[in-house]
Amino acid sequence: MSLRRRIEKSKWLSGTIGGLLSRYLALCNRTTDWQIEGLDDMKDALSEGPILLMMWHSRMAMGAPHWPSDHAPVTSLHHRSPLGRISGVMQRYEGLTPFEMSATRSNLVASRAVMKRFHQGISIVMTGDGPVGPAHKLQDAPLDWASRMGAPVFAYAFSTTRGHRFNSWDRLLLPYPNGRGAQVFARFDAPIPRKLTGPNRIALRNALEGFMNTTTARADAILGLSPGP
């Protein structure tokens, strides 16, 4: 049986791998010299209510460690896949409340569950292009939730001078310890329509994609690196 199938069938295996990775990322977080931009602005927004935080799948590895879990509760979304299950375990280790998206449930049912948590005052964290891409193309769910929630929308990205790029659809960035790093949190200040029609849906998608790309490029630029995926 392949490792993928074993992870899908075994909560113990996904939990073990997730726990090990969580400890590894905690080590990277402690030993990296971070430059942080925009976190105080996000904390100010959180003091007034929940937010929606989005990131590209390629920069999600440090999303959980960098969320200010001592400042506000958050629900993090992950898919029912081997990587998604491991990600859910890692998020739980970091004090987040993961929510598993199921391929057997409709988007409507999943959206209602997410919105219920939001109305309870819990922020939402998600990847904009996950779980399978295409990379840097905003999917419908985060676009719809950004419209329906009427809450502040923030983008997040991290970068590092020491890391590894996987040969995956998203070119996932995994940090190494003892490097220099950047964390960027940026607020999307453009108006978000509460009802999405054809033209303004396209306009909002393009605007949010561009904003998330700019945020990611900013994290690279802080470290003097060329923009990456």
DRENZA-438348 format. One line per 10 residues: number of its first residue (from 1); their letters; for each residue x, y, z of N, C-alpha, C. Coordinates in nm, 4 decimals. Layout:
NUM = a = X:Y:Z:X:Y:Z:X:Y:Z  ...
This chain:
1 = mslrrrieks = 0.0845:-0.1190:0.0000:0.0000:0.0000:0.0000:0.0884:0.1245:0.0000  0.0546:0.2234:-0.0829:0.1339:0.3455:-0.0911:0.1209:0.4258:0.0383  0.2197:0.5157:0.0595:0.2154:0.6010:0.1785:0.0909:0.6885:0.1771  0.0525:0.7354:0.0580:-0.0680:0.8187:0.0467:-0.1899:0.7445:0.0989  -0.2086:0.6193:0.0553:-0.3230:0.5408:0.0985:-0.3159:0.5105:0.2474  -0.1962:0.4858:0.2989:-0.1812:0.4568:0.4412:-0.2186:0.5781:0.5250  -0.1808:0.6974:0.4785:-0.2172:0.8196:0.5509:-0.3679:0.8403:0.5466  -0.4280:0.8141:0.4292:-0.5728:0.8310:0.4153:-0.6491:0.7399:0.5096  -0.5956:0.6187:0.5343:-0.6668:0.5195:0.6141:-0.6316:0.5242:0.7626  -0.5188:0.5850:0.7975:-0.4704:0.5785:0.9353:-0.4625:0.7168:0.9978
11 = kwlsgtiggl = -0.5495:0.7436:1.0933:-0.5402:0.8689:1.1679:-0.4139:0.8721:1.2527  -0.3699:0.7535:1.3002:-0.2480:0.7477:1.3806:-0.1283:0.7918:1.2985  -0.1176:0.7443:1.1737:-0.0040:0.7790:1.0896:-0.0051:0.9268:1.0537  -0.1215:0.9786:1.0136:-0.1285:1.1209:0.9814:-0.1012:1.2055:1.1050  -0.1456:1.1579:1.2224:-0.1189:1.2307:1.3459:0.0284:1.2313:1.3811  0.0954:1.1178:1.3595:0.2382:1.1082:1.3893:0.3192:1.1995:1.2974  0.2902:1.1929:1.1674:0.3618:1.2778:1.0722:0.3331:1.4251:1.0995  0.2060:1.4571:1.1261:0.1701:1.5954:1.1556:0.2388:1.6475:1.2803  0.2495:1.5633:1.3836:0.3163:1.6040:1.5063:0.4640:1.6306:1.4852  0.5294:1.5432:1.4084:0.6721:1.5607:1.3799:0.6963:1.6882:1.2992
21 = lsrylalcnr = 0.6129:1.7098:1.1982:0.6288:1.8301:1.1172:0.6010:1.9562:1.1977  0.5035:1.9483:1.2878:0.4727:2.0639:1.3714:0.5919:2.1009:1.4595  0.6567:2.0014:1.5162:0.7745:2.0282:1.5993:0.8896:2.0827:1.5146  0.9021:2.0299:1.3921:1.0080:2.0798:1.3037:0.9837:2.2265:1.2681  0.8595:2.2612:1.2329:0.8290:2.3997:1.1971:0.8421:2.4925:1.3168  0.8125:2.4420:1.4370:0.8329:2.5225:1.5585:0.9812:2.5541:1.5755  1.0665:2.4546:1.5452:1.2114:2.4778:1.5503:1.2522:2.5833:1.4485  1.2008:2.5721:1.3270:1.2313:2.6721:1.2246:1.1851:2.8109:1.2679  1.0679:2.8181:1.3279:1.0132:2.9464:1.3714:1.1014:3.0100:1.4791  1.1497:2.9263:1.5732:1.2329:2.9777:1.6830:1.3701:3.0230:1.6354
31 = ttdwqiegld = 1.4254:2.9544:1.5382:1.5645:2.9798:1.5008:1.5787:3.0722:1.3803  1.4667:3.1166:1.3236:1.4704:3.2095:1.2107:1.4639:3.3531:1.2622  1.5447:3.4392:1.2052:1.5431:3.5816:1.2382:1.4361:3.6485:1.1519  1.3179:3.6672:1.2108:1.2021:3.7137:1.1345:1.1936:3.8659:1.1305  1.1593:3.9176:1.0138:1.1131:4.0545:0.9981:0.9626:4.0467:0.9721  0.8867:4.1217:1.0501:0.7409:4.1088:1.0456:0.6798:4.2415:1.0034  0.5886:4.2333:0.9090:0.5236:4.3532:0.8566:0.3716:4.3337:0.8566  0.3012:4.4277:0.9167:0.1555:4.4295:0.9094:0.0827:4.3521:1.0177  0.1547:4.2856:1.1072:0.0868:4.2055:1.2095:0.0073:4.2923:1.3059  0.0620:4.4073:1.3441:-0.0110:4.4949:1.4360:-0.1408:4.5451:1.3734
41 = dmkdalsegp = -0.1388:4.5736:1.2432:-0.2615:4.6161:1.1745:-0.3658:4.5047:1.1790  -0.3218:4.3797:1.1605:-0.4169:4.2696:1.1651:-0.4715:4.2504:1.3066  -0.3864:4.2677:1.4063:-0.4327:4.2552:1.5445:-0.5346:4.3636:1.5771  -0.5146:4.4840:1.5250:-0.6122:4.5914:1.5458:-0.7477:4.5527:1.4865  -0.7448:4.4933:1.3680:-0.8695:4.4497:1.3046:-0.9342:4.3375:1.3856  -0.8535:4.2459:1.4374:-0.9066:4.1349:1.5167:-0.9700:4.1829:1.6464  -0.9228:4.2956:1.6986:-0.9817:4.3480:1.8221:-1.1249:4.3955:1.8006  -1.1628:4.4153:1.6736:-1.2979:4.4607:1.6415:-1.3881:4.3481:1.5925  -1.3306:4.2300:1.5652:-1.4122:4.1185:1.5184:-1.3321:4.0240:1.4317  -1.3957:3.9170:1.3839:-1.3246:3.8172:1.3044:-1.2869:3.8679:1.1661
51 = illmmwhsrm = -1.1869:3.8048:1.1078:-1.1395:3.8412:0.9747:-1.1292:3.7151:0.8879  -1.1047:3.7361:0.7602:-1.0718:3.6283:0.6679:-0.9274:3.6481:0.6248  -0.8428:3.5476:0.6511:-0.7013:3.5535:0.6132:-0.6759:3.4499:0.5049  -0.6172:3.4950:0.3931:-0.5917:3.4060:0.2806:-0.4432:3.4047:0.2473  -0.3964:3.2915:0.1980:-0.2578:3.2762:0.1548:-0.2542:3.1810:0.0368  -0.1473:3.1866:-0.0407:-0.1286:3.0880:-0.1462:-0.0798:2.9573:-0.0867  -0.1166:2.8479:-0.1496:-0.0816:2.7145:-0.1005:0.0695:2.6985:-0.0867  0.1464:2.7615:-0.1740:0.2917:2.7479:-0.1711:0.3538:2.8086:-0.0464  0.2838:2.9001:0.0206:0.3385:2.9685:0.1384:0.2618:2.9347:0.2660  0.1975:2.8189:0.2683:0.1121:2.7869:0.3833:0.1872:2.7226:0.4997
61 = amgaphwpsd = 0.3121:2.6761:0.4785:0.3799:2.5954:0.5802:0.3893:2.6660:0.7150  0.4118:2.7977:0.7144:0.4289:2.8713:0.8395:0.3036:2.9491:0.8787  0.1939:2.9267:0.8084:0.0717:3.0008:0.8387:0.0216:2.9783:0.9797  0.0200:2.8522:1.0240:-0.0289:2.8223:1.1592:0.0629:2.8781:1.2676  0.1960:2.8569:1.2606:0.2822:2.9147:1.3631:0.2773:3.0669:1.3696  0.2449:3.1316:1.2581:0.2483:3.2779:1.2559:0.1143:3.3433:1.2912  0.0084:3.2622:1.3032:-0.1186:3.3209:1.3472:-0.1088:3.3596:1.4946  -0.1544:3.4803:1.5343:-0.1479:3.5223:1.6750:-0.2554:3.4523:1.7582  -0.2323:3.3244:1.7878:-0.3340:3.2424:1.8539:-0.3656:3.2914:1.9946  -0.2746:3.3670:2.0560:-0.3020:3.4221:2.1882:-0.3858:3.5490:2.1799
71 = hapvtslhhr = -0.4153:3.5937:2.0575:-0.4867:3.7192:2.0390:-0.6310:3.6977:1.9947  -0.6559:3.5922:1.9157:-0.7908:3.5700:1.8634:-0.8057:3.4255:1.8184  -0.9252:3.3673:1.8361:-0.9494:3.2303:1.7879:-0.9632:3.2279:1.6368  -0.9336:3.1113:1.5774:-0.9392:3.1007:1.4322:-0.9750:2.9587:1.3918  -1.0491:2.9461:1.2842:-1.0748:2.8169:1.2209:-0.9932:2.8111:1.0930  -0.9157:2.7067:1.0790:-0.8342:2.6881:0.9593:-0.8944:2.5761:0.8763  -0.8988:2.5967:0.7461:-0.9629:2.5012:0.6565:-0.8582:2.4117:0.5907  -0.8884:2.2820:0.5837:-0.8000:2.1910:0.5123:-0.8838:2.0853:0.4429  -0.8259:2.0215:0.3418:-0.8980:1.9263:0.2593:-0.8762:1.7848:0.3112  -0.9694:1.6950:0.2779:-0.9574:1.5548:0.3164:-0.8684:1.4814:0.2164
81 = splgrisgvm = -0.7393:1.5087:0.2259:-0.6365:1.4461:0.1441:-0.5210:1.4140:0.2371  -0.4221:1.3342:0.1945:-0.3096:1.3054:0.2845:-0.2419:1.4306:0.3376  -0.2075:1.5231:0.2479:-0.1446:1.6467:0.2918:-0.2403:1.7294:0.3763  -0.3685:1.7307:0.3382:-0.4667:1.8072:0.4136:-0.4845:1.7547:0.5551  -0.4884:1.6219:0.5714:-0.5040:1.5643:0.7051:-0.3834:1.5940:0.7919  -0.2642:1.5854:0.7329:-0.1425:1.6194:0.8073:-0.1454:1.7669:0.8456  -0.1880:1.8516:0.7517:-0.1979:1.9947:0.7789:-0.2947:2.0218:0.8936  -0.4063:1.9497:0.8982:-0.5022:1.9667:1.0069:-0.4419:1.9339:1.1421  -0.3619:1.8271:1.1481:-0.2945:1.7912:1.2731:-0.1981:1.9016:1.3146  -0.1208:1.9526:1.2190:-0.0256:2.0594:1.2480:-0.0963:2.1835:1.2989
91 = qryegltpfe = -0.2090:2.2171:1.2388:-0.2847:2.3343:1.2819:-0.3341:2.3174:1.4252  -0.3764:2.1962:1.4589:-0.4243:2.1705:1.5950:-0.3103:2.1851:1.6959  -0.1910:2.1400:1.6601:-0.0755:2.1542:1.7480:-0.0446:2.3011:1.7753  -0.0751:2.3879:1.6783:-0.0456:2.5306:1.6935:-0.1590:2.6065:1.7620  -0.2611:2.5355:1.8091:-0.3694:2.5992:1.8811:-0.4831:2.6476:1.7938  -0.4801:2.6138:1.6633:-0.5888:2.6506:1.5743:-0.6997:2.5456:1.5814  -0.8149:2.5779:1.5275:-0.9265:2.4839:1.5209:-0.9490:2.4457:1.3756  -0.8939:2.3331:1.3306:-0.9068:2.2967:1.1890:-1.0463:2.2477:1.1539  -1.0841:2.2753:1.0310:-1.2126:2.2312:0.9772:-1.1844:2.1550:0.8488  -1.2260:2.0295:0.8433:-1.1976:1.9451:0.7279:-1.3058:1.9620:0.6221
101 = msatrsnlva = -1.2628:2.0022:0.5035:-1.3535:2.0136:0.3901:-1.3675:1.8759:0.3267  -1.4881:1.8349:0.2995:-1.5128:1.7013:0.2482:-1.5573:1.7046:0.1029  -1.5025:1.6119:0.0249:-1.5426:1.6017:-0.1150:-1.6837:1.5450:-0.1286  -1.7368:1.4861:-0.0215:-1.8692:1.4253:-0.0276:-1.9794:1.5231:0.0111  -1.9416:1.6391:0.0641:-2.0413:1.7391:0.1008:-2.0402:1.8513:-0.0014  -2.1545:1.9093:-0.0249:-2.1625:2.0167:-0.1227:-2.0942:2.1414:-0.0681  -2.0567:2.2314:-0.1602:-1.9988:2.3578:-0.1190:-2.0955:2.4361:-0.0312  -2.2252:2.4208:-0.0558:-2.3245:2.4936:0.0230:-2.3206:2.4497:0.1678  -2.3150:2.3184:0.1921:-2.3112:2.2680:0.3296:-2.1831:2.3123:0.3990  -2.0710:2.3011:0.3297:-1.9439:2.3427:0.3889:-1.9456:2.4926:0.4190
111 = sravmkrfhq = -1.9996:2.5707:0.3279:-2.0048:2.7154:0.3483:-2.0889:2.7511:0.4708  -2.2000:2.6803:0.4901:-2.2838:2.7078:0.6077:-2.2086:2.6789:0.7361  -2.1322:2.5696:0.7380:-2.0561:2.5352:0.8584:-1.9499:2.6408:0.8870  -1.8829:2.6876:0.7817:-1.7809:2.7906:0.7991:-1.8445:2.9209:0.8459  -1.9571:2.9590:0.7854:-2.0231:3.0833:0.8231:-2.0744:3.0794:0.9664  -2.1162:2.9620:1.0133:-2.1617:2.9495:1.1515:-2.0488:2.9833:1.2471  -1.9305:2.9341:1.2191:-1.8156:2.9644:1.3052:-1.7815:3.1129:1.2980  -1.7907:3.1688:1.1775:-1.7610:3.3108:1.1631:-1.8565:3.3951:1.2460  -1.9870:3.3620:1.2433:-2.0855:3.4385:1.3196:-2.0697:3.4191:1.4701  -1.9944:3.3175:1.5104:-1.9603:3.2987:1.6514:-1.8375:3.3802:1.6921
121 = gisivmtgdg = -1.7847:3.4580:1.5968:-1.6715:3.5448:1.6257:-1.5369:3.4824:1.5986  -1.5339:3.3759:1.5206:-1.4096:3.3047:1.4940:-1.3605:3.3386:1.3536  -1.2370:3.3821:1.3424:-1.1795:3.4160:1.2135:-1.1562:3.2902:1.1303  -1.1396:3.3097:1.0007:-1.1206:3.2000:0.9073:-0.9865:3.2177:0.8361  -0.9087:3.1096:0.8298:-0.7822:3.1086:0.7563:-0.7903:3.0014:0.6494  -0.7476:3.0337:0.5285:-0.7567:2.9363:0.4205:-0.6572:2.9685:0.3098  -0.6280:2.8686:0.2284:-0.5498:2.8909:0.1079:-0.6440:2.9314:-0.0043  -0.6001:3.0258:-0.0860:-0.6855:3.0756:-0.1922:-0.6910:2.9852:-0.3133  -0.5856:2.9039:-0.3333:-0.5775:2.8209:-0.4528:-0.5746:2.6718:-0.4222  -0.5973:2.6333:-0.2972:-0.5938:2.4920:-0.2602:-0.7264:2.4242:-0.2842
131 = pvgpahklqd = -0.7257:2.2886:-0.2758:-0.6110:2.2047:-0.2408:-0.5292:2.1548:-0.3595  -0.5784:2.1738:-0.4819:-0.5061:2.1157:-0.5956:-0.4805:2.2163:-0.7075  -0.5048:2.3456:-0.6825:-0.4721:2.4458:-0.7811:-0.5819:2.4695:-0.8836  -0.5455:2.5367:-0.9921:-0.4110:2.5774:-1.0329:-0.3498:2.6826:-0.9406  -0.2170:2.6837:-0.9373:-0.1453:2.7709:-0.8451:-0.1743:2.9174:-0.8742  -0.1943:2.9925:-0.7650:-0.2152:3.1375:-0.7708:-0.3396:3.1756:-0.8504  -0.4372:3.0859:-0.8539:-0.5673:3.1154:-0.9133:-0.6719:3.1004:-0.8035  -0.7369:3.2105:-0.7699:-0.8300:3.2114:-0.6579:-0.9514:3.1257:-0.6894  -0.9822:3.0323:-0.5989:-1.0965:2.9444:-0.6163:-1.2266:3.0168:-0.5791  -1.3404:2.9550:-0.6114:-1.4696:3.0193:-0.5872:-1.5018:3.0354:-0.4390
141 = apldwasrmg = -1.4674:2.9340:-0.3565:-1.5066:2.9385:-0.2152:-1.4507:3.0598:-0.1424  -1.3201:3.0874:-0.1473:-1.2717:3.2069:-0.0768:-1.3270:3.3359:-0.1340  -1.3539:3.3365:-0.2640:-1.4119:3.4553:-0.3257:-1.5526:3.4793:-0.2715  -1.6323:3.3726:-0.2644:-1.7689:3.3846:-0.2136:-1.7708:3.4222:-0.0661  -1.6813:3.3621:0.0145:-1.6799:3.3922:0.1571:-1.6328:3.5345:0.1835  -1.5391:3.5831:0.1050:-1.4962:3.7217:0.1200:-1.6143:3.8155:0.0970  -1.7012:3.7798:0.0020:-1.8183:3.8614:-0.0266:-1.9249:3.8481:0.0815  -1.9537:3.7253:0.1228:-2.0634:3.7010:0.2167:-2.0319:3.7474:0.3580  -1.9069:3.7365:0.3999:-1.8728:3.7664:0.5385:-1.8791:3.9154:0.5687  -1.8424:3.9965:0.4727:-1.8404:4.1395:0.4983:-1.7396:4.1786:0.6040
151 = apvfayafst = -1.6357:4.0973:0.6192:-1.5329:4.1189:0.7207:-1.4038:4.1643:0.6548  -1.3112:4.2216:0.7324:-1.1806:4.2560:0.6749:-1.1125:4.1333:0.6150  -1.0511:4.1513:0.4990:-0.9780:4.0443:0.4313:-0.8293:4.0788:0.4351  -0.7496:3.9851:0.4825:-0.6047:4.0015:0.4875:-0.5381:3.8921:0.4050  -0.4227:3.9260:0.3488:-0.3372:3.8282:0.2822:-0.2130:3.8063:0.3684  -0.1604:3.6846:0.3627:-0.0401:3.6489:0.4390:0.0583:3.5793:0.3468  0.1854:3.6028:0.3697:0.2911:3.5280:0.3015:0.4146:3.5282:0.3900  0.4940:3.4226:0.3771:0.6247:3.4216:0.4425:0.7302:3.3913:0.3371  0.8529:3.4279:0.3681:0.9662:3.3948:0.2834:1.0850:3.3634:0.3730  1.1837:3.2957:0.3196:1.3006:3.2579:0.3979:1.4229:3.2472:0.3083
161 = trghrfnswd = 1.5377:3.2744:0.3657:1.6630:3.2608:0.2908:1.7119:3.1172:0.2889  1.6546:3.0319:0.3737:1.6944:2.8913:0.3783:1.5692:2.8051:0.3720  1.5533:2.7325:0.2628:1.4349:2.6493:0.2502:1.4453:2.5586:0.1287  1.3397:2.4795:0.1114:1.3343:2.3822:0.0019:1.2028:2.3978:-0.0722  1.2101:2.3938:-0.2051:1.0913:2.3964:-0.2889:1.0603:2.2540:-0.3362  0.9404:2.2088:-0.3070:0.8998:2.0766:-0.3535:0.8609:2.0824:-0.5011  0.8789:1.9732:-0.5691:0.8391:1.9629:-0.7093:0.6920:1.9234:-0.7168  0.6077:2.0108:-0.6661:0.4634:1.9864:-0.6582:0.3922:2.0934:-0.7402  0.2611:2.0781:-0.7550:0.1862:2.1734:-0.8376:0.2000:2.3169:-0.7878  0.2192:2.3338:-0.6563:0.2263:2.4679:-0.5989:0.3686:2.5147:-0.5695
171 = rlllpypngr = 0.4693:2.4247:-0.5868:0.6079:2.4538:-0.5496:0.6146:2.4949:-0.4019  0.5581:2.4093:-0.3158:0.5496:2.4360:-0.1724:0.6863:2.4717:-0.1146  0.6921:2.5795:-0.0368:0.8146:2.6250:0.0278:0.8185:2.5730:0.1719  0.9215:2.4922:0.2025:0.9429:2.4425:0.3380:1.0691:2.5088:0.3928  1.0603:2.5776:0.5064:1.1788:2.6459:0.5585:1.2783:2.5489:0.6215  1.4030:2.5916:0.6279:1.5066:2.5253:0.7059:1.5337:2.6115:0.8295  1.5879:2.5548:0.9356:1.6216:2.6355:1.0531:1.7368:2.7323:1.0259  1.7488:2.8317:1.1145:1.8657:2.9198:1.1219:1.8834:3.0105:1.0001  1.7749:3.0516:0.9398:1.7840:3.1461:0.8297:1.7288:3.2818:0.8684  1.7154:3.3674:0.7691:1.6433:3.4931:0.7860:1.5074:3.4781:0.7187
181 = gaqvfarfda = 1.4058:3.5373:0.7800:1.2720:3.5200:0.7256:1.1911:3.6478:0.7294  1.0843:3.6474:0.6527:0.9916:3.7611:0.6499:0.8491:3.7095:0.6603  0.7693:3.7783:0.7403:0.6255:3.7536:0.7494:0.5539:3.8818:0.7082  0.4584:3.8693:0.6187:0.3826:3.9867:0.5754:0.2338:3.9600:0.5899  0.1661:4.0511:0.6579:0.0205:4.0519:0.6691:-0.0271:4.1834:0.6079  -0.1164:4.1772:0.5118:-0.1602:4.2992:0.4425:-0.3116:4.2988:0.4283  -0.3708:4.4139:0.4540:-0.5166:4.4269:0.4450:-0.5586:4.4668:0.3034  -0.6602:4.3983:0.2536:-0.7189:4.4295:0.1233:-0.8223:4.5383:0.1453  -0.7925:4.6591:0.0981:-0.8765:4.7745:0.1291:-0.9775:4.8098:0.0212  -0.9726:4.7421:-0.0921:-1.0693:4.7723:-0.1979:-1.2084:4.7245:-0.1580
191 = piprkltgpn = -1.3141:4.7894:-0.2057:-1.4510:4.7469:-0.1724:-1.4778:4.6047:-0.2221  -1.5519:4.5285:-0.1407:-1.5903:4.3921:-0.1769:-1.7417:4.3875:-0.1895  -1.7947:4.3638:-0.3084:-1.9409:4.3602:-0.3270:-2.0031:4.2493:-0.2429  -2.1186:4.2766:-0.1844:-2.1887:4.1757:-0.1062:-2.2667:4.0800:-0.1952  -2.2861:4.1166:-0.3213:-2.3500:4.0271:-0.4174:-2.2636:4.0222:-0.5418  -2.2146:3.9029:-0.5749:-2.1233:3.8879:-0.6872:-2.1994:3.8498:-0.8143  -2.1863:3.9344:-0.9143:-2.2399:3.9040:-1.0470:-2.1224:3.8706:-1.1387  -2.1510:3.8415:-1.2644:-2.0444:3.8048:-1.3568:-1.9313:3.9045:-1.3641  -1.9586:4.0307:-1.3992:-1.8498:4.1281:-1.4143:-1.7769:4.1597:-1.2845  -1.8520:4.1848:-1.1744:-1.7791:4.2211:-1.0530:-1.7135:4.1003:-0.9865
201 = rialrnaleg = -1.7594:3.9788:-1.0160:-1.6896:3.8586:-0.9684:-1.5521:3.8486:-1.0339  -1.5487:3.8720:-1.1636:-1.4211:3.8670:-1.2353:-1.3276:3.9763:-1.1852  -1.3831:4.0956:-1.1636:-1.3008:4.2077:-1.1172:-1.2448:4.1803:-0.9772  -1.3288:4.1265:-0.8880:-1.2828:4.0979:-0.7520:-1.1790:3.9861:-0.7523  -1.2013:3.8822:-0.8329:-1.1045:3.7736:-0.8407:-0.9675:3.8266:-0.8858  -0.9695:3.9081:-0.9909:-0.8433:3.9623:-1.0419:-0.7751:4.0513:-0.9385  -0.8555:4.1319:-0.8675:-0.7985:4.2226:-0.7678:-0.7375:4.1455:-0.6508  -0.8091:4.0433:-0.6014:-0.7576:3.9654:-0.4887:-0.6359:3.8825:-0.5289  -0.6389:3.8229:-0.6474:-0.5222:3.7481:-0.6944:-0.3995:3.8392:-0.7029  -0.4186:3.9577:-0.7610:-0.3078:4.0517:-0.7717:-0.2564:4.0948:-0.6357
211 = fmntttarad = -0.3493:4.1167:-0.5418:-0.3099:4.1587:-0.4065:-0.2316:4.0493:-0.3347  -0.2758:3.9243:-0.3482:-0.2048:3.8146:-0.2844:-0.0670:3.7939:-0.3474  -0.0571:3.8112:-0.4781:0.0729:3.8024:-0.5441:0.1662:3.9137:-0.4976  0.1109:4.0338:-0.4816:0.1913:4.1467:-0.4333:0.2406:4.1218:-0.2915  0.1536:4.0662:-0.2070:0.1919:4.0353:-0.0691:0.3040:3.9320:-0.0654  0.2930:3.8299:-0.1495:0.3965:3.7271:-0.1563:0.5281:3.7857:-0.2062  0.5204:3.8686:-0.3093:0.6411:3.9326:-0.3621:0.7046:4.0243:-0.2580  0.6234:4.0877:-0.1757:0.6750:4.1758:-0.0717:0.7559:4.0956:0.0307  0.7082:3.9775:0.0687:0.7830:3.8946:0.1628:0.9203:3.8583:0.1061  0.9257:3.8261:-0.0231:1.0545:3.7958:-0.0868:1.1432:3.9197:-0.0917
221 = ailglspgp = 1.0827:4.0346:-0.1237:1.1605:4.1574:-0.1401:1.2251:4.2022:-0.0094  1.1586:4.1803:0.1031:1.2152:4.2188:0.2319:1.3511:4.1528:0.2532  1.3654:4.0308:0.2011:1.4899:3.9551:0.2167:1.5842:3.9718:0.0990  1.5447:4.0560:0.0035:1.6286:4.0772:-0.1130:1.6266:3.9622:-0.2110  1.5182:3.8832:-0.2081:1.5051:3.7674:-0.2962:1.4199:3.8009:-0.4181  1.4436:3.7301:-0.5274:1.3601:3.7464:-0.6451:1.2218:3.6890:-0.6154  1.1156:3.7487:-0.6694:0.9806:3.6946:-0.6438:0.9691:3.5502:-0.6883  0.9066:3.4691:-0.6031:0.8858:3.3287:-0.6342:0.7394:3.2924:-0.6213  0.7045:3.1689:-0.6540:0.5639:3.1253:-0.6432:0.5185:3.1169:-0.4997
